[in-house]
Amino acid sequence: MKNRIWSVFALLITISAQAFAVLNEQNLDMTVSVLKAELEKTYTEETQMMERYDSINVKQHKEALKTIQESEKIALMLYSQKQDYIFDMAYACHEATTQYHNFKKKRMPFDISIKRLDNEIKRYTLLIESLESIAPRKRKYNIDSLRIAKMKEDSIKKAVEEATAAYEAQKYGKPQIDSTSKGVGINIFGKQLGGDTASTSAEEIKKAMEAKQDSFMLEKAREIAKEVTDSTNNTNDTFKLPSIPKSARRLLMTELKDFRLSEASQIERDSCVALSKKILANLISVRDHIIKDKKLYEHVESRLKNVNDYALGRYEAIQQSIFTNGGNNYLSVIRNFSMHYNNACHDIKDKYTSNNSEDSDWRGTTIFGLVLTVFGIILLAAGIAISFLKQYGKRKQLKPEFIPYYAISLTCFLFTILCTLPQIFASQNFLSMACSRLIEYVLLIAAITLSLVYRTKGHQIKSAFSCYFPILMMGLVIIIFRILFVPNNLVVILFPPMLILFTIWGFRSVQKHHANIPKYDEIYAWISLTIMTVACVMAWLGYALLAVEVFIWWLVQLTCVQALTFASEYMKAFEKDKVAKHILKKNGIDESSMSKETYNDILNKKIIELQNNQGDNITYTWFLDLVTMCIIPVSAVLSFLLCIYIATDIFDLTAMCKDIFFTNFLDIEDLCQLSLFKLVVVLEFYFIFRFISYLFRSVYKHWKLKNKQLHEIERSNITLVTNLISIVVWSIYFIFILFLLQVPKSGISIVTAGLATGLGFAMRDMINNFFYGITLMTGRVRVGDFIECDGVRGKVESITYQSTQLITLDGCVVAFLNSTLFTKTFKNLTRNHGYELVKLPVGVAYGTDVEKVRKILVEKLSQLKSEKTGVKPNIDPSKQINVYFNDFGDSSVDLYAVMWILVENKLVIVSRAKELIYNALNENNIAIPFPQRDLHIITMPSKQ
């Protein structure tokens, strides 16, 4: 019905907005001619649309009558419900409110249509008046029809064509086309010219036409002058009509000729008036129909509103019964068990026993048939699943431990498909409702089972499923209660003891199997047991219906948690099997080229690198990052509201749930408005903006560093840009939060003033570090530079807004505040060219040829020039290796081997250079002296 309603509305808009318009044509005659063509097109299209509107309008009235019947049926169902039947009352209230809200959504905007039609009616009325007022004014025909107008138009065209043909025949000597026209003559504007068309002079015809028009225009001018004179004489004004000179009079006649419509244009003008009147009549007819429909819909809406208001009142009573008032605690029920038992028996008999005269869709035989149907569908689905898995399991060699759980999952999906068919084609509301609830429940079972099958090992699957089985069975009991609309008295008697039995069962299962299940499932099992215990306490205190709500909420929430855990584990496997291996293969590391242990070590290191989320491989990891950083966290936050909504649906309290979600629990005027839904949106967009910031920073970094050789030779400073990207993204997020929370400008001013005063002093150092950090990022220090400050030497790992982190040569992480690093003098060892001058001391014995030693050492140390770290040579190729004489030592001649060494690999290169020096001296038998001291032992004379 909704599509039909909006089809009618679109059709009405089209009827009322037929786009005909004329622009500034060459003259008035051309304007009238174009207007006539546009009106003919509009009239034709409008006639077709009116036919479609009539057919749609008939269907619309049938839908309105059907809605009235449905509202009457729901009203009778609602008004006949007993207050003790919570499930029945909640279902009836839900149907009433749902019908009212659906009707409000489908209600056509009649006021808009009427307003548009009123504008169109006014437009066409003014158009008709304007057309009739064009000089000469429209003649009043006895029959105002398009046929007469068309005949007049054809006759004048024929006369003009004949006159033109005669004129051309005489002027250009053309022969007459038709000699049989003799004696017919030509009638030009009512004047007969000759009995023989061929013998009639063309000049005579032309002069007659001009004379007729001149006489008409002169008479019209005299009438205008007379009207001006009469109006002047009837006033006290001394104005007198001046005499018109002959030259001016002739000019006036010419202007009046231009102002007057030709005879052909007059006929077209008459056609325009006739078309406009017919279009106007159609618009008025449509408007009358819309007003009638509006009154009908207002009547239906009034009836539905009355039912909806009553349903909302009953909703409040149900809410109080569930959340506030509760009932007698179960100990009181035990003390008065006979009374509660009799009440329950009476309710069962009253509710499920069929009436002798009428058989209801919600009683005896229908319920019994539903039970048999459900069992039949379960057996059929299980049989198909088992037979399929027997054949499929042999081909795919499925593990025997998993086959029963594959069968459970497949049975659930087949049951869903088989239950969908009666839900679609069944005419009974009870059967449709029951199938819907059962489908929801079996999908929960399928989701939990598949998650366990994927995440657990063969020896764990049985234990894990056993821990969840009690809560699944308790959920089945509640679903049965909901489908059968079990009376309150029976729920009060059965639910508390059943819940405590299932809680004990769950406790024993968890205690028995917790050591044989994954860590995640152990946590989920204990949480489930805690929720069941809380629900059990509620039920025994008299809040049995609230316990049902809590239990269903956790059952749905557990399903969502299992699904998210499955997604997380799957993405971990995807990261290892697809992303990491693909990156290693692109880098030339193939599994077949090395041992399995070595490859696994490299693979694990790459996985750890990817998990650090640096974004260096964004072209390969974007989908993985999107799922793990955005989709899974957002789904986890959203699942909280979704599970509460589904849990309230057990009592058809979704309307109340929406009110709770969107009602502001923090509503400070002119400061802040915060609801549960807004809080969830804030958290969701936090993860979204976090991923956006990460994505933009990673893409920029990849773009800057895509040339690996350029990156190694001259690494660009990307820290500043990436930090600016973060500032921009999070600033947009902050502005979005302000709009979402509807924080006014006055509230922002109040908060800003308070923060400026109180936090200004407290955050002084932080602000200083922030600006110093920006200054450092502009070029003084870059990520990857080797610096030395306060005797600490290391590589810059990161530059944040508060500190700069270094990794020292021994692997320690040292952080300098930006203000400290900015105000102190530090060495940037890689800012210039990446090489550092190193002087290695060498000592040789006295008497050694220094020049020979110099040549030997320079030649030996030159080997370092061919060695590289990455793509950069260990020794600066543009600088020479030299050996200088330093000093005369105590036991050696001291020399210096001077070279420019790559800073980032200084320790290794210096060690390598010393080794080369030692080997070179030994190979050439050059003594390397070491400090020696002569000891003179003085013997003291012995005392006599």
HELIX and SHEET records of a PDB file:
HELIX    1   1 LYS A    2  SER A   16  1                                  15    
HELIX    2   2 LEU A   28  TYR A   79  1                                  52    
HELIX    3   3 ILE A   86  LYS A  106  1                                  21    
HELIX    4   4 PHE A  110  SER A  133  1                                  24    
HELIX    5   5 LEU A  146  TYR A  172  1                                  27    
HELIX    6   6 SER A  179  SER A  181  5                                   3    
HELIX    7   7 ALA A  202  ASN A  233  1                                  32    
HELIX    8   8 LYS A  246  PHE A  259  1                                  14    
HELIX    9   9 GLU A  263  GLN A  319  1                                  57    
HELIX   10  10 GLN A  320  ASN A  325  3                                   6    
HELIX   11  11 TYR A  330  ARG A  335  1                                   6    
HELIX   12  12 PHE A  337  TYR A  352  1                                  16    
HELIX   13  13 GLY A  364  LYS A  396  1                                  33    
HELIX   14  14 ILE A  403  PHE A  425  1                                  23    
HELIX   15  15 ASN A  429  ARG A  455  1                                  27    
HELIX   16  16 ILE A  461  LEU A  484  1                                  24    
HELIX   17  17 ASN A  488  HIS A  513  1                                  26    
HELIX   18  18 HIS A  514  ASN A  516  5                                   3    
HELIX   19  19 LYS A  519  TRP A  540  1                                  22    
HELIX   20  20 ALA A  544  PHE A  574  1                                  31    
HELIX   21  21 GLU A  575  ALA A  580  3                                   6    
HELIX   22  22 LYS A  581  LYS A  586  1                                   6    
HELIX   23  23 GLU A  591  SER A  593  5                                   3    
HELIX   24  24 LYS A  596  GLN A  611  1                                  16    
HELIX   25  25 ILE A  618  LEU A  626  1                                   9    
HELIX   26  26 VAL A  627  ILE A  631  3                                   5    
HELIX   27  27 ILE A  632  THR A  648  1                                  17    
HELIX   28  28 ASP A  649  PHE A  651  5                                   3    
HELIX   29  29 THR A  654  PHE A  662  1                                   9    
HELIX   30  30 LEU A  676  LYS A  704  1                                  29    
HELIX   31  31 LYS A  708  ILE A  713  1                                   6    
HELIX   32  32 THR A  719  LEU A  740  1                                  22    
HELIX   33  33 LYS A  745  ALA A  762  1                                  18    
HELIX   34  34 ARG A  764  THR A  775  1                                  12    
HELIX   35  35 LEU A  776  ARG A  780  3                                   5    
HELIX   36  36 ASN A  818  THR A  823  1                                   6    
HELIX   37  37 VAL A  850  LEU A  861  1                                  12    
HELIX   38  38 SER A  862  SER A  866  5                                   5    
HELIX   39  39 VAL A  903  ASN A  905  5                                   3    
HELIX   40  40 LYS A  906  GLU A  923  1                                  18    
SHEET    1   A 2 ILE A 186  ILE A 188  0                                        
SHEET    2   A 2 LYS A 191  LEU A 193 -1                                        
SHEET    1   B 2 ASN A 664  ILE A 668  0                                        
SHEET    2   B 2 CYS A 672  SER A 675 -1                                        
SHEET    1   C 5 VAL A 813  LEU A 817  0                                        
SHEET    2   C 5 SER A 803  THR A 808 -1                                        
SHEET    3   C 5 VAL A 792  ILE A 799 -1                                        
SHEET    4   C 5 PHE A 786  CYS A 789 -1                                        
SHEET    5   C 5 LYS A 827  ASN A 828 -1                                        
SHEET    1   D 3 TYR A 835  VAL A 844  0                                        
SHEET    2   D 3 VAL A 893  LEU A 902 -1                                        
SHEET    3   D 3 ASN A 882  PHE A 888 -1                                        
SHEET    1   E 2 LYS A 868  THR A 869  0                                        
SHEET    2   E 2 LYS A 872  PRO A 873 -1                                        
END                                                                             
